[in-house]
Amino acid sequence: MALELSAGQQAIASGSLGEGAAMAMRIVAATARLMGAPSLIPIASAHIDGALYHGDSGTLFAEKLVEGGAKVAVRATLNVGSLDLMGCSKNRLPPHERDMARRMMDAYRTLGCEPSWTCAPYQAGHRPALGSDVAWGESNAVVFCNSVLGARTNRYGDFLDIACAIAGFAPYYGFHRPENRRATVVFDVSGLDPAFLRSEVAWPIIGSLFGREIGDAVGVVIGIDVHPGEDVLKAFGAASASAGAVGLFHVAGVTPEAPDLATALHHQAPDVTIKVTDEMVVDSRRRLSTAQDMKRIDAVAIGSPHLSAVEFDRLENLIAGRKLKIPLYACTGRHALAALEGNGRRQSLESSGVIIVADTCVVVTPILPDIEGAVLMTNSGKFAHYAPGNTGYGVIYGSMAECVESAVLAKPVFGAAA
């Protein structure tokens, strides 16, 4: 089916709003043709992942849009950049890369994007309405937006995200279409220990398993008897989107498009049902740790996705004023940092040995010390997936309580009380 552009869209592509907007519209239209979309649809907002520096071409692309006079047509928040502009932490980017990363971040602000610099914009007030169409980048933000908020977005990659934001339109395909949001796989966790399912440590493990088993399909989780909370769903979605290509999941009785199993399935039979066993969980947890039988750790990192205010409360309670023997990097957005600074809590955390990282995280920019054979402990399924390749650190996975106790003692500790 050939793509049909409206007269207004054709005018923008021809330069009616300037060359920057024309370039953006042409990129969106070309993508729509590649994906077989019949038309473009208006979007309510965007979340931009493309402001993270991966090379000079990304900076030059953003500056080309600025030179063309482009401005975002809808609300557009920014994902993490490569620099901690709040000055909480320091990175080891060489001068040229640091300069280009800063230029890139500045260009996106000039385009009219909000300097939110967080991978969890939904925690910073950017929460699209149920059923609204948006164009979000960043895998965990996409899966949370689709699954927990019930807004509609595809996994928009770098540079296509800002093109959609400037054009104000996205291709009508994928998860924008209601029929593609139907669950085709049932993921049954009812056979697992309810106490385990209520624990914080469970959800990145199950999410990682879900991602590997599901791939890019849409699955519905059954066997959850109570709403686990947004931070739990955040952790589950982030792990599933990292281990697989999950862009949308349902939890029967919990997420907005799955008041019950039948609704999530659109009243059709599933293609497959996966009965999760204890053995599958044990194997999934093992896969999250690349460093085995280690007697030391060099750092702890939490906050991927970024720590929420509730998670900072928990972190403080777990530390309980003690001194950490190794650094604990707590990655968060400036919205959460502002709350910590308002009542002196940042100073208290830092005096215990916590290094707060704002605007970015330790896996996407070189903040961790360069240590041969170093080992990182984390409670994040996403960190566990990406850290070995991105930082060179081996990884040990544990709960937040285990991470804190390990930082206090400078060695892996398991079985710590939450």
Disulfide bonds with the S-S distance in Angstrom:
none
